[in-house]
Amino acid sequence: MSALSRDDVAHVAMLARIDLSDAELDRFAVQLEQIVGWVDQVGEVATAEVTPMSHPLPLVNVTRPDEVRASLSADSALAGAPEAQEQRFSVPRILDEE
């Protein structure tokens, strides 16, 4: 495992456009080195027998079946609208033509 230098942290901070003080660069270099070490430890775990999964809990689709059923007609849906045009709600334009 290679050590992260203060210059590495400064370079990443520059790429992320984060202005860090000298004290922050020193502190983050130590903290990031610890994080990289922990990631290496996780990588050492024997996972050959573990089945890959997208979620730690089994997920079930909870949507209802798509069924055709009675709904409002266009006239009754537009009955309370302040303005309607060609069986559609009419609203003020908020964007230009462009």
MIBAFI-290455 format. One record per residue (C-alpha): z, y, x; residue number from 1. Coordinates in steps of 0.2 Angstrom, whole numbers, plus 5000, padded with zeros to 4 digits. Layout:
% residues N
((Z Y X) NUM)
...
END
This chain:
% residues 98
((5000 5000 5000) 1)
((4995 5017 5007) 2)
((5007 5031 5006) 3)
((5002 5046 4996) 4)
((5003 5062 5007) 5)
((5007 5079 5002) 6)
((4989 5084 5005) 7)
((4983 5070 4992) 8)
((4995 5078 4979) 9)
((4988 5095 4983) 10)
((4970 5089 4981) 11)
((4974 5080 4964) 12)
((4983 5096 4958) 13)
((4968 5107 4964) 14)
((4956 5095 4954) 15)
((4967 5096 4939) 16)
((4968 5115 4941) 17)
((4987 5115 4942) 18)
((4996 5127 4954) 19)
((5010 5119 4962) 20)
((5023 5126 4974) 21)
((5027 5118 4991) 22)
((5043 5111 4984) 23)
((5034 5103 4969) 24)
((5021 5096 4981) 25)
((5034 5087 4991) 26)
((5044 5081 4975) 27)
((5028 5075 4967) 28)
((5022 5066 4982) 29)
((5038 5056 4983) 30)
((5038 5053 4964) 31)
((5019 5047 4964) 32)
((5022 5036 4978) 33)
((5036 5027 4968) 34)
((5024 5026 4953) 35)
((5011 5018 4963) 36)
((5024 5006 4970) 37)
((5029 5001 4952) 38)
((5011 4998 4947) 39)
((5009 4987 4962) 40)
((5024 4977 4957) 41)
((5016 4975 4939) 42)
((5000 4969 4947) 43)
((5010 4955 4957) 44)
((5015 4947 4940) 45)
((5007 4930 4937) 46)
((4996 4933 4922) 47)
((4983 4920 4924) 48)
((4990 4910 4909) 49)
((4993 4925 4898) 50)
((4980 4928 4885) 51)
((4973 4946 4884) 52)
((4978 4955 4869) 53)
((4974 4973 4862) 54)
((4991 4975 4854) 55)
((5008 4967 4857) 56)
((5010 4963 4838) 57)
((4998 4954 4827) 58)
((4988 4966 4817) 59)
((4982 4963 4799) 60)
((4969 4973 4790) 61)
((4979 4981 4776) 62)
((4964 4990 4767) 63)
((4961 4984 4749) 64)
((4944 4976 4745) 65)
((4930 4988 4741) 66)
((4928 4986 4722) 67)
((4916 4996 4711) 68)
((4927 5004 4697) 69)
((4926 5018 4684) 70)
((4928 5035 4691) 71)
((4925 5053 4686) 72)
((4908 5059 4681) 73)
((4900 5074 4690) 74)
((4903 5085 4675) 75)
((4921 5081 4673) 76)
((4924 5082 4692) 77)
((4916 5100 4692) 78)
((4925 5105 4676) 79)
((4939 5114 4685) 80)
((4928 5121 4699) 81)
((4927 5140 4700) 82)
((4908 5138 4703) 83)
((4896 5124 4703) 84)
((4878 5123 4707) 85)
((4866 5108 4705) 86)
((4881 5096 4702) 87)
((4890 5102 4717) 88)
((4905 5113 4721) 89)
((4899 5130 4726) 90)
((4909 5138 4740) 91)
((4906 5154 4751) 92)
((4896 5152 4767) 93)
((4907 5153 4782) 94)
((4894 5150 4796) 95)
((4878 5159 4800) 96)
((4861 5151 4798) 97)
((4860 5148 4817) 98)
END
